[in-house]
Amino acid sequence: MQSKIDPDMVDLNERHELLYTSSPIAALPIEILSLVFHEVQRTRRATGKPMIPHVEITLSHVCSHWRAVALSLPSMWCVFQHSYAPWYGPVRPTRERLAVYLERSGDHPFDLWIDFKTNEPAYQRLFFPLLEITLPHVHRFRVLHLLSNANHPLKEFVEQLASASAPLLETCAICPDYSHTSLTSLIANKADIFRSGVPSLKYLRMDETSMFGFLPPLDSVVHLRIETRRTVPSWIPNTAFDAILSLPNLETLSLSIELFELQAFPSRGSVPKEPIRANKLKHFRSAYVLINIYTLSHVVAPSLESITMNGVDLAGLDDRPSIPNHVAFPSLRIVAFIRAKGGSHGARHGPNLQKLMAGTQNVEELLFWGKTGIEENTEKTHCMLLGTDSAPSPWKKIKKATLNIPFSSPTEILLYHQFIAAKPNLEVLRVPPRCLELPTFLQGVPPHIDLRAIDESEPPLPLCWVPGPDWLDTEEDPFLFYCRVFE
């Protein structure tokens, strides 16, 4: 006869053991329990929000059996994420936790995600010791994602990476955002870190300071993001930009900063002697008109599928750079216009836009976010992009469009109707949600068009990175700032 156990006679740990052994899940084979652990971990990570304490820690403290199973799985401990947000706690326990993860993950590929952005100078002396313990494990890093700010520039750690080899590294983001002086002799393909090789590197994110002493080899890079995180730019010779565009495996280039000294005016930059060949480039994003003009003027990109930009024409200037009459983008199918940054340099209408449209008549999707920086040019810009009876648009093959433009007056509603009338192949049209509540708008939409409200169900741009599930990032894609829906 089984004896009755007095709960008061056992401690808390023994109670947990008793509860577990009496549970049906105790009979699960270790292989099945391991799958359950990994699925719970995957589900929590997919939310993009930290679970404190982390799933693997919680699971390992349920009972001795679960702890033994969790500790026997190196893959449970191969992702380390930390932010200096209040809910993560102080840095010293973080160092201890990182050391434990590095040990328990064994030889498994390791993902390191740390956000150092904090205004607490006292943490500076703790940062390098935290990262220093990872140095013997760099050879098995699959992800190295470090965000910082001017208070904590990561300089000591990066110096240790100069001659390191990272054969498994696929994703790298080093954005130190530190104060620096301009460098006039920068060569884009001269590596400063990982000089012994990063053959698997595919995704690289940098800020403007990363170009000065934090640059890994770029030959294998497929996706490259260079983003502004400071307000003072540093001018880099356009030869470095040329070298980046010519990278042999580059498919995605995103520039949210006016970083390069370009040949837009006679006194700035240099003109390439030969066309710049970007043979594999598929997606190009730029938030600056001068970069757009330079790229359209000097780059041959036979595989380019999408362009995201704020315009190709400068307004209010006597010396307006012009693009060639023929552009070399035969595969271009998607064009997205984000809102202008403001001021006279944000105008989207003009001869360069006409040339671009005339040379890319196979465009099938148009995304138009907002209006120009100059109010009096808004209607002209819309008419040129959307097309009218008197000035038809060369983009007649458009099948899908996102139009985020004002709709508070009959004139503005007319722009929508003119666009629909000028696009005989239009199948899908996305507009601001409140626009769908206006009978004056709905009356001009033929029944065969799939009319949708702009929402979060679809990406706002042909190419965007959303913080959270996939990248565990902590900063918003800067291009999404220009995609706010009119209300």
C-alpha positions in Angstrom: 0.0 0.0 0.0 1.4 3.3 -1.1 2.2 5.6 1.9 0.8 9.0 2.1 3.3 11.8 1.9 2.9 14.8 4.1 3.5 17.9 1.9 4.7 19.8 5.0 7.6 17.3 5.4 9.2 18.1 2.0 10.8 21.3 0.8 9.8 23.3 -2.3 12.1 21.4 -4.7 10.8 18.1 -3.6 7.2 19.3 -4.1 8.1 20.2 -7.7 9.5 16.7 -8.2 6.4 15.1 -6.8 4.1 17.2 -9.0 6.2 16.4 -12.1 6.4 12.7 -11.5 2.6 12.5 -11.1 2.0 14.4 -14.4 1.3 12.6 -17.7 4.1 14.6 -19.3 6.7 12.7 -17.2 6.1 9.7 -19.4 7.2 11.5 -22.6 10.4 10.1 -24.2 13.3 12.5 -24.0 13.3 13.0 -27.8 9.6 14.2 -27.7 10.3 16.4 -24.7 13.2 18.0 -26.5 11.0 18.8 -29.5 8.5 20.4 -27.1 11.2 22.5 -25.5 12.4 23.8 -28.9 8.9 24.6 -30.1 8.1 26.6 -26.9 11.4 28.5 -27.4 10.7 29.1 -31.1 7.2 30.4 -30.4 8.4 32.8 -27.8 11.1 34.1 -30.0 8.7 34.6 -32.9 6.9 37.3 -30.9 10.0 39.5 -31.1 9.5 40.4 -27.4 11.8 39.2 -24.6 10.5 36.8 -22.0 12.1 37.4 -18.7 13.3 35.0 -17.5 14.1 33.4 -20.8 12.3 30.3 -21.9 15.3 28.0 -21.7 16.0 29.2 -18.1 12.4 28.7 -17.0 12.3 25.2 -18.5 15.6 24.2 -16.8 14.2 25.1 -13.4 11.0 23.1 -13.4 12.5 19.9 -12.1 15.7 17.9 -12.2 14.6 15.8 -15.2 13.7 18.8 -17.3 16.9 20.5 -16.2 18.9 17.5 -17.3 17.2 17.4 -20.7 17.6 21.2 -21.2 21.3 21.1 -20.3 21.8 18.2 -22.7 20.6 20.3 -25.7 23.3 22.7 -26.9 20.9 24.2 -29.4 18.7 25.5 -26.5 21.5 27.8 -25.5 22.9 29.0 -28.8 21.0 32.4 -28.9 21.8 35.1 -26.5 19.9 38.4 -26.6 20.2 41.3 -24.3 19.2 45.0 -24.2 20.1 47.6 -21.7 16.4 48.3 -21.2 15.3 48.4 -17.6 13.5 45.0 -17.7 16.8 43.2 -18.6 18.5 44.1 -15.4 22.1 45.1 -14.6 25.1 44.2 -16.7 27.1 42.1 -14.3 24.6 39.2 -14.1 24.4 39.5 -17.9 28.1 38.6 -18.1 27.6 35.6 -16.0 24.6 34.5 -18.1 26.5 34.9 -21.3 29.4 32.8 -20.0 26.9 30.1 -19.1 25.3 30.2 -22.6 28.7 30.0 -24.3 29.6 26.9 -22.2 26.2 25.1 -22.5 26.0 25.7 -26.3 29.2 23.6 -26.8 30.3 23.8 -30.4 26.9 24.7 -31.8 26.8 27.9 -34.0 26.1 30.9 -31.8 23.8 34.0 -32.2 24.7 37.1 -30.2 22.3 40.0 -30.1 23.2 42.9 -27.8 21.9 46.5 -27.7 24.3 48.7 -25.9 22.4 51.9 -26.3 22.3 53.5 -22.9 23.1 56.9 -21.4 24.7 55.4 -18.3 28.4 56.1 -18.6 29.1 53.9 -15.6 28.3 50.8 -17.7 31.2 51.6 -20.1 33.8 49.8 -17.9 31.6 46.7 -17.9 31.0 46.4 -21.6 34.3 45.3 -22.9 34.7 42.5 -20.2 31.2 41.3 -21.2 32.2 41.0 -24.9 35.8 39.9 -24.1 34.6 36.4 -23.0 33.1 35.9 -26.5 36.4 36.2 -28.3 37.4 32.5 -28.0 34.0 31.7 -29.6 34.0 34.0 -32.6 34.9 31.1 -34.9 31.4 29.7 -34.3 29.4 32.9 -34.4 26.5 32.8 -36.9 25.0 36.1 -35.8 26.9 39.1 -34.4 24.5 42.0 -33.8 25.8 44.9 -31.7 24.1 48.3 -31.5 25.7 51.0 -29.4 25.9 54.8 -29.2 28.5 57.5 -28.7 28.8 56.7 -25.0 30.0 53.2 -25.6 31.8 52.9 -29.0 32.9 49.2 -28.7 36.4 50.3 -29.9 38.3 47.8 -27.7 36.2 44.9 -28.8 36.4 45.7 -32.4 40.2 46.0 -32.2 40.3 42.4 -31.1 38.3 41.4 -34.2 40.9 42.8 -36.6 42.6 39.5 -37.5 39.8 37.2 -36.4 38.2 34.5 -38.6 34.5 33.9 -38.5 33.8 31.1 -41.0 30.2 30.6 -39.9 29.2 34.3 -39.6 26.1 35.0 -41.7 24.5 38.1 -40.1 26.6 41.0 -38.8 25.5 44.4 -37.5 28.1 46.6 -35.8 26.7 50.1 -35.4 28.9 51.9 -32.8 27.7 55.4 -33.6 30.8 57.0 -32.2 32.3 60.4 -32.8 35.0 60.5 -35.5 36.8 62.6 -38.0 36.3 62.5 -41.7 38.5 60.1 -43.6 39.4 61.1 -47.2 41.2 58.0 -48.4 38.7 55.3 -47.6 38.6 52.2 -49.8 35.4 50.3 -49.5 36.8 46.9 -49.9 39.7 47.3 -47.4 38.7 45.2 -44.4 39.4 46.4 -40.9 37.9 43.4 -39.0 37.7 39.7 -39.7 40.7 40.0 -42.0 41.2 36.2 -41.8 37.9 35.8 -43.5 34.1 35.7 -43.3 33.2 33.5 -46.3 29.6 33.0 -45.1 28.7 36.6 -44.5 25.4 37.5 -46.3 23.7 40.3 -44.3 25.6 43.4 -43.1 24.2 46.4 -41.3 26.3 49.4 -40.6 25.9 53.0 -39.5 28.0 55.9 -40.9 30.7 55.3 -38.4 31.1 51.6 -39.4 32.8 52.8 -42.6 35.7 54.1 -40.4 37.5 51.1 -38.9 34.7 48.6 -38.5 34.4 47.2 -42.0 34.6 43.4 -42.6 35.4 41.9 -46.1 32.4 42.6 -48.4 32.8 40.1 -51.3 30.3 37.6 -50.0 27.7 40.2 -48.8 24.2 39.9 -50.3 22.3 42.4 -48.2 23.9 45.6 -47.2 22.3 48.4 -45.0 24.0 51.6 -44.3 21.8 53.7 -42.0 22.1 57.1 -40.3 22.0 57.0 -36.5 23.7 60.4 -36.0 22.9 63.9 -37.3 26.3 64.9 -38.5 27.3 63.0 -41.8 30.9 62.3 -42.9 31.7 62.6 -46.5 33.3 59.6 -48.1 34.7 59.7 -51.7 32.2 58.3 -54.3 34.9 55.8 -55.3 33.9 53.9 -52.2 30.3 54.0 -53.2 31.3 52.7 -56.7 33.1 49.8 -55.1 30.1 48.9 -53.0 27.8 48.9 -56.0 30.3 46.6 -57.8 30.4 44.0 -55.1 30.1 40.6 -56.8 27.2 39.1 -54.8 25.3 42.2 -53.7 21.5 41.9 -54.2 20.2 44.5 -51.8 21.5 47.9 -51.1 19.8 50.2 -48.6 21.1 53.8 -47.9 19.3 56.0 -45.5 22.1 58.5 -45.2 23.8 61.1 -47.4 27.2 59.6 -46.8 29.1 59.8 -50.1 30.6 62.8 -51.9 28.9 62.3 -55.3 29.3 63.9 -58.7 26.1 65.9 -58.6 27.7 69.2 -59.1 30.9 70.1 -61.0 32.8 70.8 -57.8 31.9 67.6 -56.0 33.1 64.0 -56.4 34.4 62.5 -59.6 32.7 61.0 -62.7 33.3 57.2 -63.2 35.2 56.6 -66.4 33.2 53.4 -67.1 29.7 52.4 -66.2 29.4 50.8 -62.7 28.2 47.3 -63.2 25.9 46.0 -60.4 25.2 42.7 -62.1 23.3 41.0 -59.2 21.6 44.0 -57.6 17.9 43.3 -57.2 16.7 45.9 -54.7 17.9 49.5 -54.2 16.7 51.9 -51.5 17.9 55.5 -51.1 16.5 58.4 -49.1 18.6 61.1 -50.9 17.9 62.6 -54.3 21.6 63.0 -55.1 22.3 59.3 -54.6 19.4 58.5 -56.8 20.6 60.7 -59.6 24.1 59.3 -59.3 22.9 55.7 -59.4 20.6 56.3 -62.4 23.4 58.1 -64.2 26.3 55.7 -63.7 25.0 52.2 -62.8 24.1 49.3 -65.0 21.9 46.9 -63.1 20.3 44.3 -65.5 18.8 42.3 -62.6 17.3 45.3 -60.6 13.7 44.5 -59.7 12.7 47.3 -57.3 13.7 50.9 -56.4 12.6 52.8 -53.3 13.4 56.5 -53.3 12.2 60.0 -52.5 12.7 61.4 -55.9 15.1 61.9 -58.8 14.8 65.7 -59.4 16.1 68.6 -57.4 14.0 71.7 -57.3 14.9 75.3 -56.5 18.5 75.0 -57.7 20.2 76.7 -60.6 22.5 73.7 -61.3 20.2 70.7 -61.6 22.0 67.4 -62.4 20.4 65.4 -65.2 20.3 61.7 -65.7 20.8 60.1 -69.2 18.0 59.7 -71.6 18.3 55.9 -71.4 18.5 54.1 -68.0 19.9 50.5 -67.9 17.3 48.7 -65.7 15.5 46.3 -68.0 14.1 44.1 -65.1 12.7 46.9 -63.1 9.1 46.0 -62.0 8.4 47.8 -58.8 8.9 51.5 -58.0 8.2 53.0 -54.5 8.2 56.7 -53.7 8.5 57.5 -50.0 7.7 60.9 -48.6 10.2 63.6 -49.2 12.5 64.6 -46.3 11.2 68.2 -46.7 12.4 71.4 -48.2 13.0 72.3 -51.8 15.3 69.2 -52.4 12.3 66.9 -52.0 10.5 67.5 -55.3 9.7 64.4 -57.3 8.5 65.9 -60.6 10.7 67.1 -63.4 12.7 65.9 -66.4 14.6 63.2 -64.6 11.4 61.5 -63.5 10.1 61.7 -67.1 13.3 60.0 -68.3 13.1 57.3 -65.7 9.5 56.6 -66.6 10.2 56.6 -70.3 13.0 54.1 -69.8 11.2 51.7 -67.5 7.9 51.0 -69.2 7.6 47.4 -67.8 6.9 48.6 -64.2 4.0 46.6 -62.8 3.7 48.0 -59.3 3.8 51.6 -58.0 3.8 52.6 -54.3 3.3 56.3 -53.7 3.6 57.5 -50.1 2.6 61.1 -49.4 3.2 64.3 -51.2 6.2 66.4 -52.1 7.9 68.9 -49.7 6.6 71.8 -51.8 2.9 72.2 -51.6 2.4 73.9 -55.0 4.2 71.0 -56.7 2.0 68.3 -55.3 -0.7 68.2 -58.0 2.0 68.4 -60.8 3.8 65.5 -59.2 0.7 63.4 -58.9 -0.3 64.1 -62.4 3.1 63.1 -63.8 3.3 59.8 -61.8 -0.4 58.8 -62.0 -1.0 60.0 -65.5 -3.8 62.1 -67.0 -5.7 62.2 -70.4 -3.6 65.1 -71.5 -0.3 63.7 -70.3 -0.5 59.9 -70.2 2.0 58.1 -68.0 4.5 55.6 -69.7 3.7 53.3 -66.9 0.7 51.7 -68.5 1.4 48.1 -67.4 0.9 48.7 -63.7 -1.2 45.9 -62.1 -0.9 46.8 -58.4 -0.7 50.2 -56.8 -0.5 51.7 -53.3 -1.6 55.4 -53.3 -1.3 57.1 -50.0 -2.2 60.7 -50.9 -4.6 63.3 -49.4 -8.3 62.8 -50.1 -10.0 65.7 -48.3 -11.1 67.7 -51.4 -12.7 66.9 -54.8 -9.5 67.8 -56.5 -7.5 65.2 -54.5 -10.2 62.5 -55.1 -10.0 63.3 -58.8 -6.3 62.3 -58.8 -7.3 58.8 -57.7 -9.8 58.6 -60.4 -7.4 59.9 -63.1 -4.9 57.3 -62.0 -7.4 54.4 -62.3 -8.6 55.7 -65.7 -5.0 55.8 -67.0 -4.1 52.3 -65.9 -6.1 49.8 -67.9 -4.2 46.8 -66.4 -4.8 47.8 -62.8 -6.0 44.9 -60.7 -5.3 45.8 -57.1 -5.4 49.3 -55.5 -4.5 50.0 -51.9 -5.6 53.3 -50.4 -5.9 54.9 -46.9 -8.7 53.2 -44.9 -10.8 56.3 -44.5 -10.8 56.8 -48.2 -13.0 53.8 -48.6 -15.7 55.5 -46.5 -16.2 58.3 -49.1 -18.9 57.7 -51.7 -17.3 60.3 -54.0 -14.2 58.1 -54.1 -16.0 54.7 -54.5 -18.1 56.0 -57.4 -15.0 56.3 -59.5 -13.7 52.7 -58.9 -14.7 50.1 -61.4 -16.0 46.8 -59.9 -13.2 44.7 -61.4 -10.5 46.4 -59.3 -9.6 44.7 -56.0 -9.9 47.7 -53.7 -8.1 47.4 -50.3 -7.3 49.5 -47.3 -3.6 50.0 -46.5 -2.9 48.1 -43.3 -0.1 46.1 -41.7 -1.1 42.9 -43.5 1.3 43.7 -46.4 4.8 45.3 -46.3 4.6 49.0 -46.9 7.5 48.9 -49.3 8.9 46.3 -51.7 11.7 45.7 -49.3 11.7 46.5 -45.6 13.0 45.1 -42.4 10.5 45.0 -39.5 12.0 44.7 -36.0 11.1 41.6 -34.2 10.6 37.9 -35.2 13.2 37.5 -38.0 16.0 39.8 -36.9 15.3 40.4 -33.2 16.3 44.0 -34.0 15.5 46.9 -31.6 15.4 49.8 -34.1 12.8 50.6 -36.7 13.7 50.4 -40.3 14.3 54.1 -41.1 12.4 53.9 -44.4 9.2 53.0 -42.5 9.2 56.4 -41.0 8.1 57.8 -44.4 5.2 55.3 -44.7 2.6 56.8 -42.4 -0.9 56.5 -43.7 -3.0 59.6 -44.3 -6.0 59.9 -42.1 
